[in-house]
Amino acid sequence: MRIWTATVLLASAAGFAASPALADCKPTSEGGAMLEMKIEGLHSSKGQVTITIYPNDPDKFLASGAKEARIRVPAVAPSTTACLELDKPGTYAVAVYHDENMDKKFNRTMVGLPAEGYGFSRNPTGLLGVPAFNDVKFAAVAGVNHLSITLAY
């Protein structure tokens, strides 16, 4: 997988390469799939946005150690954009949170409610808890796939 952001060069994991410009968000091979994500509704530019990609498996969605990829990009209010090259076209799910204090954890209040902005692919509404995998999964096809996620605080 390759990761791009508009302002930061990221290449921290094996198999990841980066490009300095989001305009380069296009597959490097024929039949490749890119995911261009726009994370909207950030309340501030503090910290970073953590984006986690999950494979097509409901049992792995939000499970510890089950991610396909995770990237962290600098927060830019009111929207942050990132680009990631997927291993192949297929079905995926995305979970995002605004890590304002940069502790690399999704913080909660004393009563267990989210203390940081969060969102999911397909922007499920009316959540009383964690959404079901079927509510957030999407099909990534060959070429550039655009995904817009609005954070809830």
Helices and strands as residue ranges (DSSP letters): E 2-5, E 18-19, G 22-24, E 33-40, E 48-54, E 69-74, E 79-86, E 90-99, E 118-120, H 133-136, E 138-140, E 143-150
